[in-house]
Amino acid sequence: MAERVMDAELSAEEDEILDAVLDSDVASEAAERRQLNLAFGATAVFVVSFMLLSAVWGIADDLIDGLSDETGPANEVGISWLEPIYMPRHEECIDPNNGQDPDYIGYGVGYEPSLSIDSMGNMQVTAHKDLRWGGEGTPFGPGLGGPFDSWYACEDGEMTSWDYWASWFWISTNNGSNWSHGDSFEPTPGNLLNSAIGSVTGGGSECLGDEGDIAVDANDVIYYLDTTLEDNWWHRFSDGGESYDMGSICQRMNTMAADDRPWVAAQGDGIIHYLGNSGAAPPECS
């Protein structure tokens, strides 16, 4: 009995001593971990703060450098303009007595131009013929500043600045250095009666036009829409305007009467978007 009691007491004491030793180690390790965590946390905060400040400083430097570069001589884009080029008339249609300034009698008179360019750099221009320059008089008489008379195109002695009945259409195939009239836009001598006949039986420049717009699709096909106010005519070209692809008969659009100004855009393979301006009053205002 005595031996057993002693063993039990020794065991209990050993357990207490062992427990005490274990508890002391745990507390020490926990303290060390806390210290390490604090150290790691402080280090992480310092590193992140340093990275953020570096990033901010770097962005600011980039912005400052970018601004200084953009306004510096190294990044300036030089723009220069060459001498203006005026759109030519057909030589056989020039009338030195039509009232134009003598220095400009060889050039077309027009306004509200449209410019297009294809992937090869070929350019096309159209412009509204000036209705006051179709002769000494006009079918609208004093309303356009002249006596009542027909309009004329390329007609000797009629003081006209028009070469043909369609709106002006010029092309350039050498980067704008030289300009000429598009294919099938030849002179159409005569008066409005000739124009009416030509619009039914002819094509190209015989199709009576007032003003138009041009678009080029992805295949470099050129679409030129020219309005007569009562409807529109389609013209189609290729080879930068040097080939007329609409045949010998005027192609009527047959979509909108009283179109005061057409706009066109083209994309893909012959996809054309058309915007007209009929000036028709909405029902609630009529």
ABEGO torsion letter per residue (X at the ends): XAAAAAAAAAAAAAAAAAAAAAAAAAAAAAAAAAAAAAAAAAAAAAAAAAAAAAAAAAAAAAAAAAAAAAABAAABBBBBBBBBBBBBBBAAABBAAAGBBAAAAABBBBBGBBBBBBAAGBBBBBBBBBAAAAEABBAAEAAAGBBBBBBBBGBBGAGBABABABBBBBBBAAGGABBBBBBGBBBBBEBAAAAAAAAAABBEAABBBABBBBBBBAAGBBBBBBBAGABBBBBBBBGGGABBAAEABBBBAGABBGBABBBBBBBEBGBBBBBBBAGBBBAAAX
